Amino acid sequence: MENKAWIAAAGRIAAYACAVCIAAETAVFAWRGTLFVATADAWAYIATFLARHYDGTLSLADFFAKRNDLDHSQPLQKLLLLAYARWFDLDFAFEAATGIVFGIAFIAVVVAIVRADTRGRPRAKAVAALTTLGVTAVVLSLNDQGIFNWSLATLSLFYPLGVALMLAFAHRCIVRERPVSLALGTLVACLLLDMSAILGAAAIVVLIALRWRTFADRRVPIGLVAAAVIPVVLYVAGYALAFPHLQANVTSGERAGEFLGRADELWKALVVPLGAALASPHRIKQMYGVAAFWTWLVPASIVIAAGHVWFWRDIFRRGDSRLAFVAAGLMLFFYATVAGILWARVPHYGFDYLMQSRYLVFYALQLVAMLMIAASNAARDERPADPFAAYAASVVVLACAAIVYGRDLPVHSNIAFNRMLDARVIALAEDPAQVPPDCPADQLTLCGWDPGVRVATLDLMRREQLNVFSPRFRARHHLPPLPPSLQAPPPAP
């Protein structure tokens, strides 16, 4: 018996150590391999949000403003942007690091829920260790490196964390029948999470409906449903009043027409979100080429689809618990997110847009939800050891995949890409009125801007010594010194 205890303890230590290694490997990649030079959407934030901050015209409305109807308000991200500009030279490597912190916090929330659900059961310690490893291998996997080499995508790990906390809080309010608290919590979530909170609220309403049998001998929980719906209505209505001229990229009619026109590709809406959770399209392309997409994604999607059938079969057999509520909520949030991409993005960009790296942050939630239910089953002492063995085997497979995905990381090529972007920004700053023919407009979006806006934005960055114009930034990332024409003048004696 003593030997078995030592073996079990060694296994738990190995699981935690492996989880730490996966998280550390991803964190190092995100720090060194992310786009720390301002790129893409960052330039829009600099030219509008940061410019207003430095000229003293920034208002509360700017934290919630959107560029168009497909954009997100992202007030927390904008607040962080001010912090990065104030204390970290607008170095986007710090943004990537913050995203990793959000990812680790999400893992901690999930593990805490599993620990509470399995407390007192014989396999509780082993299940907690395996859950830590499994969820880390899913959330911080380098399955698709695009999540971690673009800092804004890494920062999207804030949304799973926010939705998980929203669901846990909602379950507490529902069990204690506190509709006012639920309404206030939902409103706060809407302000911080925007569309993700709206989708989370929709999941909560569905979960209340699924929980209807709990209220069979009491009044219908209309108050709880209203508490989840009314704050969303108030938020949407208030936003429409505050920002009445928000530009729409595609009208509803055009969106429906475009969607129907691509109906022959509808199958991709199932195959890509399901299969990409195991093997991302970009990983497949990197290893086997574009022609192998469906050879890998279709079988992977079939395996995950079977997992969804098992998941809901187990959910409907369970009694009410916080773990089941949060797991089912994360799964419903995944469905709602895919539906939102289909409605808002696919008509404009096509079904292949589902392969965007940043969406894997949300595709991973289906695996997290399955791991939560499987962990609860594995810890039950009234069941045979088969569920525990199956759970342990699944976690080991996910961990091995995460470790394999982390091999041969293209950190040096990413650093070289950052250096190329730096050189282009410096060349542009030396003559901002003229755009060099080799300016990469997809990354340096200011290449296509009005010359006056471009000059003002570059002047702002030089004056405030932000990003590539900061000596500390350049020393931190081992970039060559600024040319004399762009260096700040020495302080007056």
Residue, then its C-alpha position, 0 to 999 in steps of 0.5 A: m500500500e505504501n508503494k502505491a501511495w508513493i507511485a500515486a504521489a509521483g504521478r501527481i508531481a509528474a502531472y503538475a510538472c508537465a503542466v508547468c513545462i507546457a505553460a512555461e514553454t508557451a509563455v516563453f514563446a509568447w514573450r519572444g515570438t510575439l509581434f512586439v512591434a506595433t502591427a495591424d489593429a495596434w496602429a488604429y488604437i494608437a492613432t485614435f485612442l492613444a492620440r486622444h489620451y496624449d492630447g487630453t481629449l480622451s473620454l469614457a466613451d472612447f473606452f467603449a467605442k467601436r470602429n464598426d459593427l463587427d468590432h468589439s468595445q474591449p474597455l479592459q484591453k484599452l485600459l491595459l493599452l494605456a498601462y503599456a504605453r505609460w510604463f512599458d514603452l508600448d511594448f506588445a510583448f507585455e500584452a502577450a504576457t498579460g494574455i498568458v496570465f489570463g490563460i493561467a487564471f482561467i485554468a485555475v478557475v476550472v481546476a478550482i471548480v473540479r476540486a470543489d466537485t471532487r472533494g472527499r472522493p478517493r481519486a480527488k487528488a489524482v483527478a485534480a492533478l490530471t485536470t491541471l495538466g489536461v486543461t493546461a495542455v488545451v488552453l496553452s497548447l501551441n497547436d496553433q502558434g498564431i494565438f501566441n505570436w499576435s499579442l492581441a489574440t493572446l489577450s483574447l484569453f481574457y474572454p474564457l476567463g470572464v465567461a467562466l467567472m460569469l457562469a460560476f457567479a450566475h449559478r450561485c445566484i440561481v441556486r440562492e434565487r437572487p435575481v438582482s445580484l444576477a442582473l447586476g453581475t450580467l450588466v457588469a459582464c456586458l460592460l467588460l466582455d461586450m459580445s462575449a457577455i451577451l453570448g454568455a447570458a444566452a447560455i445562462v438562459v438556456l441553462i435555466a431552461l434546462r434546469w426547469r425540473t429543479f423548480a417543478d414544485r415552485r414558481v416558474p423562474i421567470g425572475l431569473v430569466a429576466a435577470a439574465v435578459i434585461p441587462v443585455v437589453l439595457y446594454v444593447a439599447g444604451y450602446a445604440l443610444a450612445f453610439p447611434h452612427l456605428q458603421a455597418n459593414v454588411t446589412s442583415g439582408e446582404r448577410a443572409g444573401e451571402f450566407l445562402g450563396r455559400a450554402d454548399e460550404l456549410w459543412k465547414a461550419l462543423v468540420v473546422p470548429l470541431g476538428a481544429a481543436l485537435a489539429s489546427p488548419h495552420r498546423i496541418k498546412q505547416m506539416y502536410g500542406v493545404a491539400a491535407f486540410w480535410t484529410w486531418l480535420v474531418p476525422a478529428s471533427i468526427v471524434i470531437a462530435a462523438g465527444h459532444v454526444w457523450f457530453w450532453r448525454d452525461i449532462f442530462r443524466r446529472g443533477d444540478s451542480r456548479l461544475a455541470f452548470v459551468a461546463a455546459g455553459l462553456m459548451l453553449f458559449f462555444y456554440a454561440t461563438v461559432a454561430g456569431i462567426l457564421w452570422a457576422r464574419v462568414p458572409h463577408y469573408g467566407f467559410d475559410y475564415l473559420m480557420q483564423s488562429r484567434y478563434l482557437v481560443f474559443y474552439a478549445l472551450q469544448l475540450v475544456a468542458m468535456l474534461m470537466i465532466a470527465a474529471s467529475n466522472a473519474a473521481r466518483d468512487e461508486r464507479p469502476a476504475d474504467p472512467f478514471a483510466a479513460y480520463a487519464a489516458s485522454v489527458v496524457v494524449l493531450a499533454c503529449a500533443a501539447i509537448v509535440y506542438g511545442r517542438d521546433l518553435p519558429v522563434h528566430s523567424n518570428i524575431a526576424f519578422n519583427r526586425m523587418l517590421d522595425a526596419r520598415v517603420i523606421a524607414l517610413a518615419e524618416d519620410p512619412a509622406q512617402v510610402p516605400p513600395d515594400c511596405p507590408a500593408d497587412q501588418l503596417t496598416l498605416c502604409g495605406w492611411d492618409p499622409g496627414v494621419r500617418v505623419a501625426t501618428l508617427d510624430l506622436m510615437r516619436r515624441e512619446q518614445l513609444n514602441v520602436f522609438s523607445p531606446r528601452f524597447r530597442a535595448r530590450h529586444h536587441l534592436p539596433p539604435l535609432p538613426p540619428s535623425l530619429q533620436a530624441p534631442p538631449p535634454a537641455p542643460 
